[in-house]
Amino acid sequence: MTDMNPLNMVDNLRSLEVLLCAAMEMDWRKADESEIAGELIDMAIQRCRHFQQQANSMGVKNA
């Protein structure tokens, strides 16, 4: 079963939301929190790219 089924997509989108919300909660003025926020955003971007690759491999266009 692929991660692109509707039930898994809800979980995938929720995981992106959690990562980005956590990054937004960080205090960017503090070096350690700024670094963590950057890592969280990077993780979210990597997941987005992974989801896009899955969609492209299934023949989904403009997803």
Backbone as a chain_set.jsonl record, in Angstrom:
{"seq": "MTDMNPLNMVDNLRSLEVLLCAAMEMDWRKADESEIAGELIDMAIQRCRHFQQQANSMGVKNA", "coords": {"N": [[0.856, -1.186, 0.0], [0.521, 2.199, -0.776], [1.768, 5.454, 0.298], [0.113, 7.345, -0.684], [-2.607, 7.018, -0.497], [-5.886, 8.188, 0.453], [-6.316, 8.131, 3.302], [-3.743, 7.941, 4.415], [-2.668, 10.273, 3.375], [-3.881, 12.301, 4.838], [-2.653, 11.922, 7.326], [-0.014, 12.399, 6.527], [-0.118, 15.109, 5.76], [-0.816, 16.209, 8.189], [1.489, 15.658, 9.665], [3.289, 17.367, 8.416], [2.144, 19.807, 9.113], [2.51, 19.771, 11.906], [5.331, 19.82, 12.111], [5.904, 22.333, 10.927], [4.437, 24.072, 12.568], [5.75, 23.683, 14.992], [8.236, 24.755, 14.332], [7.501, 27.413, 13.993], [6.959, 28.122, 16.599], [9.38, 28.397, 17.782], [11.956, 30.486, 19.182], [13.427, 32.68, 17.255], [15.484, 34.383, 17.813], [17.199, 33.177, 19.518], [20.055, 31.245, 19.292], [20.215, 28.376, 19.455], [17.516, 27.569, 19.315], [16.829, 28.685, 16.901], [18.387, 27.189, 15.164], [17.24, 24.648, 15.524], [14.648, 25.185, 14.578], [15.215, 25.701, 11.898], [16.068, 23.142, 11.135], [13.683, 21.709, 11.485], [12.073, 22.896, 9.535], [13.538, 22.153, 7.284], [13.16, 19.378, 7.409], [10.4, 19.281, 6.89], [10.349, 20.26, 4.267], [11.793, 18.233, 2.967], [10.0, 16.103, 3.326], [7.831, 17.051, 1.834], [8.957, 17.008, -0.729], [9.349, 14.268, -0.964], [6.686, 13.353, -0.95], [5.852, 14.541, -3.312], [7.438, 13.184, -5.186], [6.37, 10.627, -4.876], [3.776, 11.066, -5.808], [4.317, 11.786, -8.457], [5.436, 9.398, -9.389], [3.232, 7.821, -9.452], [1.856, 8.814, -11.501], [0.369, 11.08, -11.099], [-0.492, 14.346, -11.841], [0.175, 17.807, -11.32], [-0.315, 17.815, -8.574]], "CA": [[0.0, 0.0, 0.0], [1.321, 3.413, -0.916], [1.458, 6.567, 1.192], [-0.713, 8.313, -1.392], [-4.04, 6.802, -0.332], [-6.471, 9.332, 1.18], [-6.133, 8.059, 4.755], [-2.352, 8.269, 4.726], [-2.403, 11.665, 3.012], [-4.287, 13.128, 5.978], [-1.561, 11.803, 8.297], [1.164, 13.067, 5.966], [-0.323, 16.556, 5.856], [-0.781, 16.551, 9.616], [2.888, 15.656, 10.101], [3.873, 18.619, 7.92], [1.603, 20.883, 9.941], [3.158, 19.714, 13.219], [6.71, 20.293, 11.955], [5.93, 23.771, 10.667], [3.957, 24.769, 13.771], [6.834, 23.639, 15.972], [9.243, 25.726, 13.893], [6.971, 28.757, 14.24], [6.967, 28.364, 18.039], [10.754, 28.624, 18.23], [12.421, 31.87, 19.3], [14.475, 32.797, 16.245], [16.58, 35.209, 18.344], [18.1, 32.279, 20.246], [20.793, 30.455, 18.301], [19.869, 26.957, 19.484], [16.144, 27.399, 18.833], [16.846, 29.027, 15.483], [18.941, 26.025, 14.472], [16.214, 23.599, 15.566], [13.574, 25.594, 13.671], [15.71, 25.462, 10.542], [16.053, 21.698, 10.904], [12.279, 21.304, 11.339], [11.633, 23.353, 8.213], [14.214, 21.29, 6.32], [12.452, 18.094, 7.436], [9.115, 19.469, 6.211], [10.636, 20.373, 2.831], [12.151, 16.896, 2.498], [8.763, 15.312, 3.248], [7.071, 17.552, 0.684], [9.605, 16.476, -1.936], [9.068, 12.832, -0.993], [5.29, 13.197, -1.363], [5.782, 14.915, -4.725], [8.012, 12.073, -5.938], [5.392, 9.544, -4.863], [2.678, 11.446, -6.705], [4.819, 11.718, -9.827], [5.64, 7.999, -9.761], [1.906, 7.232, -9.666], [1.266, 9.452, -12.665], [-0.459, 12.215, -10.702], [0.067, 15.604, -12.324], [-0.312, 19.023, -10.659], [-0.819, 17.484, -7.238]], "C": [[0.893, 1.237, 0.0], [0.891, 4.489, 0.074], [0.505, 7.568, 0.553], [-2.211, 8.033, -1.259], [-4.598, 7.908, 0.566], [-6.258, 9.302, 2.689], [-4.711, 8.43, 5.158], [-2.035, 9.716, 4.392], [-2.8, 12.602, 4.146], [-3.186, 13.1, 7.038], [-0.311, 12.524, 7.815], [1.044, 14.582, 6.082], [-0.285, 17.012, 7.307], [0.662, 16.595, 10.118], [3.612, 16.908, 9.616], [3.418, 19.794, 8.772], [2.308, 20.932, 11.296], [4.591, 20.235, 13.137], [6.767, 21.805, 11.79], [5.432, 24.576, 11.862], [5.038, 24.787, 14.845], [7.922, 24.644, 15.61], [8.786, 27.151, 14.181], [7.012, 29.118, 15.722], [8.362, 28.674, 18.579], [11.057, 30.12, 18.283], [13.637, 32.024, 18.386], [15.648, 33.652, 16.722], [17.595, 34.374, 19.108], [18.738, 31.319, 19.247], [20.365, 28.99, 18.28], [18.461, 26.706, 18.95], [16.05, 27.723, 17.344], [17.362, 27.849, 14.659], [17.915, 24.891, 14.419], [15.079, 23.926, 14.6], [13.98, 25.363, 12.224], [15.695, 23.991, 10.186], [14.627, 21.187, 10.713], [11.739, 21.699, 9.968], [12.264, 22.494, 7.129], [13.543, 19.922, 6.253], [11.126, 18.193, 6.692], [9.319, 19.548, 4.701], [10.984, 19.007, 2.255], [10.915, 16.011, 2.363], [7.907, 15.751, 2.069], [7.642, 16.998, -0.615], [9.338, 14.986, -2.081], [7.633, 12.579, -1.468], [5.132, 13.523, -2.845], [6.341, 13.795, -5.6], [7.041, 10.902, -5.991], [4.253, 9.843, -5.828], [3.113, 11.332, -8.156], [5.002, 10.281, -10.284], [4.315, 7.287, -10.017], [1.213, 7.846, -10.875], [0.352, 10.61, -12.332], [0.225, 13.484, -11.165], [-0.597, 16.763, -11.605], [-0.912, 18.742, -9.291], [-0.286, 18.444, -6.216]], "O": [[1.9, 1.29, 0.705], [-0.212, 4.44, 0.62], [0.127, 8.549, 1.194], [-3.014, 8.748, -1.857], [-3.859, 8.499, 1.353], [-6.04, 10.35, 3.297], [-4.505, 9.153, 6.132], [-1.208, 10.331, 5.065], [-2.119, 13.599, 4.388], [-2.827, 14.142, 7.586], [0.373, 13.183, 8.598], [2.001, 15.257, 6.46], [0.226, 18.091, 7.609], [1.018, 17.469, 10.908], [4.457, 17.45, 10.329], [4.214, 20.67, 9.111], [2.663, 22.009, 11.777], [5.02, 21.005, 13.996], [7.574, 22.479, 12.431], [5.955, 25.656, 12.138], [5.221, 25.794, 15.529], [8.468, 25.311, 16.489], [9.59, 27.998, 14.569], [7.092, 30.297, 16.066], [8.504, 29.157, 19.702], [10.489, 30.911, 17.53], [14.731, 31.559, 18.704], [16.706, 33.643, 16.092], [18.726, 34.811, 19.322], [18.049, 30.668, 18.461], [20.173, 28.419, 17.207], [18.235, 25.743, 18.217], [15.276, 27.101, 16.617], [16.833, 27.551, 13.588], [17.747, 24.25, 13.381], [14.601, 23.047, 13.884], [13.182, 24.884, 11.419], [15.348, 23.625, 9.063], [14.388, 20.325, 9.868], [11.032, 20.925, 9.323], [11.598, 22.14, 6.156], [13.374, 19.365, 5.168], [10.767, 17.284, 5.943], [8.546, 18.966, 3.94], [10.521, 18.657, 1.169], [10.794, 15.254, 1.4], [7.323, 14.915, 1.38], [6.896, 16.57, -1.496], [9.124, 14.494, -3.189], [7.396, 11.696, -2.292], [4.371, 12.863, -3.552], [5.773, 13.49, -6.648], [6.902, 10.255, -7.029], [3.82, 8.967, -6.577], [2.36, 10.837, -8.994], [4.751, 9.969, -11.449], [4.274, 6.273, -10.713], [0.105, 7.443, -11.231], [-0.377, 11.084, -13.203], [1.413, 13.674, -10.902], [-1.792, 16.714, -11.311], [-1.901, 19.361, -8.899], [-0.601, 18.324, -5.032]]}, "num_chains": 1, "name": "protein.A"}
